[in-house]
Amino acid sequence: MNKINLLNSVVVIIGAVIILLGLNIGLGGIKTLGWQSTRDFVSITDAATFHAQDSHVRFIGGVWFGVGAVFVIGGFAMRRFRSTLITLSAIIAIAGLFRLSGMGTEIIFSAAIAPSLTFELVGFPLLAWWLLASGKRDAQIINGVQSQ
């Protein structure tokens, strides 16, 4: 498998995982569908506020689903979606930084959060770099063919 096919496959797999996470939150709301944890981790003390916030969380899950769909599509149409994938990777890295705003280190470095945070702060910037480098390689190939 060459480097470009590997990159395309990685992007599609990342997109599929993001889609699953988006479905878990988008269809399950705050309580989720339980695909990552048990569903009974929250108790409702104010039903009206809960349902309003649950609606917002479902919206965010839908956005996450959309981000995953763009990654999947981008894996099949890399040249067209490369800049969008780089931008989304940067947004995800920035969003990962927001995790640092509200939790203590015992939570951030726990087994429940650390893998996601690592992927957001290290994996997605590396993916953006890989996408950028592959775009330069594609441009060199195209320009080399056109100049001959």
C-alpha positions as a Python dict, from the first residue, in 0.01 Angstrom:
ca = {
    (1, 'M'): (0, 0, 0),
    (2, 'N'): (155, 333, -99),
    (3, 'K'): (165, 642, 122),
    (4, 'I'): (-130, 812, -46),
    (5, 'N'): (-356, 507, -14),
    (6, 'L'): (-249, 471, 349),
    (7, 'L'): (-337, 836, 417),
    (8, 'N'): (-674, 796, 245),
    (9, 'S'): (-748, 485, 453),
    (10, 'V'): (-646, 655, 778),
    (11, 'V'): (-869, 954, 698),
    (12, 'V'): (-1167, 727, 622),
    (13, 'I'): (-1115, 527, 944),
    (14, 'I'): (-1090, 847, 1149),
    (15, 'G'): (-1407, 971, 984),
    (16, 'A'): (-1592, 648, 1062),
    (17, 'V'): (-1491, 669, 1429),
    (18, 'I'): (-1601, 1034, 1447),
    (19, 'I'): (-1934, 939, 1286),
    (20, 'L'): (-1991, 671, 1551),
    (21, 'L'): (-1909, 917, 1829),
    (22, 'G'): (-2142, 1173, 1672),
    (23, 'L'): (-2424, 918, 1653),
    (24, 'N'): (-2368, 820, 2017),
    (25, 'I'): (-2415, 1181, 2131),
    (26, 'G'): (-2644, 1306, 1856),
    (27, 'L'): (-2900, 1030, 1899),
    (28, 'G'): (-2844, 970, 2270),
    (29, 'G'): (-2806, 1324, 2400),
    (30, 'I'): (-2641, 1389, 2735),
    (31, 'K'): (-2708, 1033, 2848),
    (32, 'T'): (-2566, 905, 2514),
    (33, 'L'): (-2657, 573, 2361),
    (34, 'G'): (-2415, 412, 2606),
    (35, 'W'): (-2156, 310, 2347),
    (36, 'Q'): (-1866, 454, 2549),
    (37, 'S'): (-1993, 423, 2904),
    (38, 'T'): (-2301, 338, 3102),
    (39, 'R'): (-2605, 557, 3047),
    (40, 'D'): (-2681, 610, 3416),
    (41, 'F'): (-2404, 856, 3500),
    (42, 'V'): (-2635, 1157, 3526),
    (43, 'S'): (-2945, 1229, 3731),
    (44, 'I'): (-3199, 1491, 3629),
    (45, 'T'): (-3293, 1747, 3893),
    (46, 'D'): (-3442, 2010, 3660),
    (47, 'A'): (-3622, 1845, 3369),
    (48, 'A'): (-3680, 2160, 3162),
    (49, 'T'): (-3315, 2270, 3182),
    (50, 'F'): (-3195, 1916, 3121),
    (51, 'H'): (-3404, 1881, 2804),
    (52, 'A'): (-3285, 2219, 2673),
    (53, 'Q'): (-2920, 2128, 2736),
    (54, 'D'): (-2982, 1778, 2599),
    (55, 'S'): (-3105, 1938, 2276),
    (56, 'H'): (-2784, 2143, 2254),
    (57, 'V'): (-2571, 1833, 2313),
    (58, 'R'): (-2762, 1645, 2042),
    (59, 'F'): (-2689, 1935, 1804),
    (60, 'I'): (-2318, 1915, 1887),
    (61, 'G'): (-2335, 1539, 1826),
    (62, 'G'): (-2485, 1614, 1485),
    (63, 'V'): (-2202, 1856, 1410),
    (64, 'W'): (-1951, 1588, 1512),
    (65, 'F'): (-2131, 1341, 1284),
    (66, 'G'): (-2096, 1595, 1000),
    (67, 'V'): (-1725, 1637, 1070),
    (68, 'G'): (-1685, 1261, 1049),
    (69, 'A'): (-1876, 1252, 720),
    (70, 'V'): (-1641, 1515, 576),
    (71, 'F'): (-1342, 1303, 680),
    (72, 'V'): (-1492, 995, 514),
    (73, 'I'): (-1571, 1186, 195),
    (74, 'G'): (-1227, 1348, 208),
    (75, 'G'): (-1065, 1006, 224),
    (76, 'F'): (-1216, 932, -116),
    (77, 'A'): (-1164, 1279, -266),
    (78, 'M'): (-837, 1385, -104),
    (79, 'R'): (-728, 1648, -357),
    (80, 'R'): (-1059, 1828, -334),
    (81, 'F'): (-1097, 1808, 46),
    (82, 'R'): (-735, 1830, 165),
    (83, 'S'): (-755, 2192, 283),
    (84, 'T'): (-1088, 2124, 456),
    (85, 'L'): (-940, 1822, 634),
    (86, 'I'): (-641, 2026, 747),
    (87, 'T'): (-875, 2296, 879),
    (88, 'L'): (-1092, 2042, 1061),
    (89, 'S'): (-783, 1879, 1211),
    (90, 'A'): (-673, 2220, 1343),
    (91, 'I'): (-1021, 2288, 1483),
    (92, 'I'): (-1019, 1952, 1662),
    (93, 'A'): (-676, 2028, 1811),
    (94, 'I'): (-798, 2368, 1932),
    (95, 'A'): (-1112, 2206, 2074),
    (96, 'G'): (-889, 1963, 2262),
    (97, 'L'): (-728, 2259, 2435),
    (98, 'F'): (-1070, 2354, 2571),
    (99, 'R'): (-1067, 2033, 2774),
    (100, 'L'): (-794, 2193, 2985),
    (101, 'S'): (-1030, 2472, 3096),
    (102, 'G'): (-1251, 2280, 3334),
    (103, 'M'): (-1092, 1969, 3475),
    (104, 'G'): (-823, 1883, 3720),
    (105, 'T'): (-516, 1691, 3612),
    (106, 'E'): (-648, 1376, 3779),
    (107, 'I'): (-936, 1375, 3527),
    (108, 'I'): (-736, 1494, 3224),
    (109, 'F'): (-472, 1227, 3269),
    (110, 'S'): (-722, 954, 3355),
    (111, 'A'): (-782, 656, 3129),
    (112, 'A'): (-1121, 804, 3038),
    (113, 'I'): (-983, 1131, 2891),
    (114, 'A'): (-608, 1102, 2822),
    (115, 'P'): (-634, 890, 2505),
    (116, 'S'): (-883, 1131, 2345),
    (117, 'L'): (-684, 1435, 2455),
    (118, 'T'): (-362, 1285, 2318),
    (119, 'F'): (-526, 1212, 1986),
    (120, 'E'): (-669, 1566, 1973),
    (121, 'L'): (-349, 1747, 2071),
    (122, 'V'): (-95, 1519, 1900),
    (123, 'G'): (-273, 1296, 1650),
    (124, 'F'): (-473, 1560, 1466),
    (125, 'P'): (-182, 1804, 1428),
    (126, 'L'): (25, 1514, 1291),
    (127, 'L'): (-260, 1428, 1054),
    (128, 'A'): (-275, 1791, 939),
    (129, 'W'): (100, 1785, 877),
    (130, 'W'): (69, 1457, 682),
    (131, 'L'): (-214, 1603, 473),
    (132, 'L'): (-10, 1916, 404),
    (133, 'A'): (299, 1716, 310),
    (134, 'S'): (100, 1489, 80),
    (135, 'G'): (-49, 1794, -90),
    (136, 'K'): (296, 1931, -162),
    (137, 'R'): (397, 1592, -299),
    (138, 'D'): (86, 1584, -521),
    (139, 'A'): (161, 1936, -646),
    (140, 'Q'): (518, 1839, -732),
    (141, 'I'): (395, 1535, -924),
    (142, 'I'): (135, 1738, -1113),
    (143, 'N'): (380, 2018, -1190),
    (144, 'G'): (644, 1767, -1295),
    (145, 'V'): (403, 1602, -1537),
    (146, 'Q'): (278, 1936, -1672),
    (147, 'S'): (627, 2077, -1730),
    (148, 'Q'): (739, 1779, -1937),
}
